Amino acid sequence: MNKILLGVALAFVAAPAMAHTGHGATDGLLHGLQHPILGVDHLLAMLAVGLWSGFVLPTRVWSGAAMFIAAMVVGGVLSLTGIAIPGVEYAILFSVLLFGMLVLVSKRGQARSLTMLSLGAIGFFASAHGYAHASEASGAIDQYFAGFLISTAGLHALGIAFARLVAGQPLAQRAIGGAIILSSLSLAVA
């Protein structure tokens, strides 16, 4: 029951935090490490990917995280090469909603085609996260992005660990997915 309350509480503490504005400096390793943790939209998206991986892929838990990180790098490269991608902020916002939905409905042993489709969606939206962060980076971009990747992997690991903790408790899983969805709606109206 405490885990359900924690999930619901998360929905109410999510403050507006668009990923690419007002987080201070965007250069160097330390700022890269901080940014995913301080940006609620990124925090929720990355935890959700870890949760989904932990629930759906118990023997390949790093598949979702690997897809996210690889696609985030691709998005970053697209930004650095000057390729314009419109609607990145909307894609990031929608990613939190979608990833929350994936957590809400995920189950171990789901159809392989659904798992592959989910991984494709994770990759698509992760590229928006990478694009946005490379676009805002200044100064030591390589260090900033390295820090960002390290924190991203850490948040995925936390999500996976939490999924393992609540495995076999469908109500807790649904409460967590619902909290992420509510948080995404909170971000949308802010």
C-alpha positions in Angstrom: 0.0 0.0 0.0 2.9 2.4 0.8 4.2 1.9 -2.8 0.9 2.8 -4.2 0.8 6.0 -2.1 4.3 6.8 -3.3 3.2 6.5 -6.9 0.2 8.7 -6.3 2.4 11.3 -4.4 4.8 11.5 -7.3 2.0 12.7 -9.5 1.3 15.6 -7.3 4.9 16.7 -6.7 5.7 17.0 -10.4 6.3 20.6 -11.0 6.5 22.1 -14.5 10.0 21.5 -15.8 10.4 21.7 -19.5 13.7 20.1 -20.3 15.3 22.8 -22.3 14.7 26.1 -20.5 15.8 27.5 -17.2 18.0 24.7 -15.9 21.1 26.9 -15.7 24.4 26.1 -17.2 24.5 23.5 -20.0 28.2 22.8 -20.2 30.6 20.4 -18.5 30.2 17.0 -16.8 28.6 18.2 -13.6 25.8 20.1 -15.4 25.3 17.1 -17.7 25.0 14.8 -14.6 22.5 17.1 -13.0 20.2 18.0 -15.9 18.2 14.7 -16.2 17.6 14.6 -12.5 16.5 18.2 -12.2 14.3 18.2 -15.3 11.1 16.5 -14.2 10.1 15.6 -17.7 13.4 13.8 -18.3 13.4 12.2 -14.9 10.0 10.7 -15.4 10.7 9.6 -19.0 13.9 7.8 -18.0 12.5 6.2 -14.9 9.5 5.0 -16.9 11.8 3.4 -19.6 13.6 1.6 -16.8 10.3 0.5 -15.2 9.0 -0.7 -18.5 12.2 -2.7 -19.2 12.0 -4.2 -15.7 8.4 -5.3 -16.1 8.5 -6.5 -19.7 12.0 -7.7 -20.2 13.2 -9.4 -17.0 16.0 -11.3 -18.7 17.0 -8.4 -21.0 16.3 -5.4 -18.7 18.9 -3.2 -20.4 17.2 -3.4 -23.9 15.0 -0.4 -23.2 17.8 1.6 -21.7 20.2 0.7 -24.5 17.6 1.8 -27.1 17.0 5.0 -25.3 20.7 5.9 -24.9 21.6 5.0 -28.5 18.7 7.0 -29.9 19.5 9.9 -27.7 23.0 10.0 -29.1 21.6 9.9 -32.6 19.3 12.8 -31.8 22.3 14.7 -30.4 24.3 14.2 -33.5 21.3 15.4 -35.6 21.3 18.6 -33.6 25.0 19.1 -33.8 24.9 18.7 -37.6 22.3 21.5 -37.8 19.4 19.3 -39.0 16.2 21.0 -37.8 13.6 18.9 -36.1 10.4 20.7 -35.3 8.2 20.0 -32.3 10.9 18.5 -30.1 9.4 19.9 -26.9 6.0 18.4 -27.7 7.7 15.1 -28.5 9.4 15.1 -25.1 6.2 16.0 -23.3 4.4 13.2 -25.2 7.2 10.8 -24.4 6.4 11.1 -20.7 2.7 10.4 -21.4 3.5 7.4 -23.7 6.1 5.9 -21.4 3.7 6.2 -18.5 1.1 4.4 -20.6 3.7 1.7 -21.4 4.3 1.2 -17.6 0.6 1.1 -16.9 -0.2 -1.7 -19.4 3.1 -3.6 -19.5 3.3 -7.2 -18.5 5.9 -9.9 -18.6 5.6 -12.1 -21.6 3.7 -9.6 -23.8 3.7 -10.3 -27.5 7.1 -9.8 -29.2 5.6 -7.5 -31.8 4.3 -5.2 -29.1 7.6 -5.3 -27.3 9.4 -4.3 -30.6 6.9 -1.6 -31.3 7.4 -0.2 -27.7 11.2 -0.3 -28.2 10.8 1.6 -31.5 8.7 4.3 -29.8 11.3 4.5 -27.0 13.9 5.1 -29.6 11.9 7.7 -31.5 11.2 9.8 -28.5 14.6 9.3 -27.0 16.1 11.0 -30.1 14.0 14.0 -29.3 15.5 14.1 -25.8 19.0 13.9 -27.3 18.3 16.5 -29.9 17.0 19.0 -27.4 20.0 18.5 -25.0 22.6 18.8 -27.7 20.8 21.9 -29.0 21.0 23.6 -25.6 24.5 22.6 -24.8 27.3 25.1 -24.7 31.0 25.0 -23.9 32.3 21.5 -23.2 29.5 19.8 -25.1 31.2 16.4 -25.0 31.5 16.4 -21.2 27.9 17.7 -20.8 26.6 14.9 -23.0 28.7 12.3 -21.3 27.3 13.4 -17.9 23.8 13.4 -19.4 24.3 9.8 -20.6 25.7 8.6 -17.3 22.7 10.1 -15.4 20.3 8.7 -18.0 21.7 5.2 -17.4 21.5 5.7 -13.7 17.8 6.7 -13.9 17.1 3.7 -16.1 18.8 1.5 -13.5 16.6 3.0 -10.7 13.5 2.3 -12.8 14.6 -1.3 -13.4 15.4 -1.8 -9.7 12.0 -0.4 -8.7 10.3 -2.6 -11.2 12.0 -5.6 -9.6 10.9 -4.4 -6.2 7.2 -4.3 -7.2 7.2 -7.2 -9.6 4.1 -9.3 -9.2 2.1 -6.4 -7.7 -0.1 -5.2 -10.6 -1.8 -2.6 -8.5 1.4 -1.0 -7.6 2.6 -1.1 -11.2 -0.6 0.5 -12.5 -0.4 3.2 -9.8 3.1 4.1 -10.9 2.1 4.2 -14.5 -0.9 6.3 -13.6 1.2 8.7 -11.6 3.6 9.2 -14.5 0.6 9.8 -16.8 -0.9 12.3 -14.4 2.5 14.0 -14.1 2.8 14.3 -17.9 -0.6 16.0 -17.9 0.6 18.3 -15.1 3.6 19.2 -17.3 1.3 19.8 -20.3 -0.9 22.4 -18.5 2.0 24.2 -16.9 
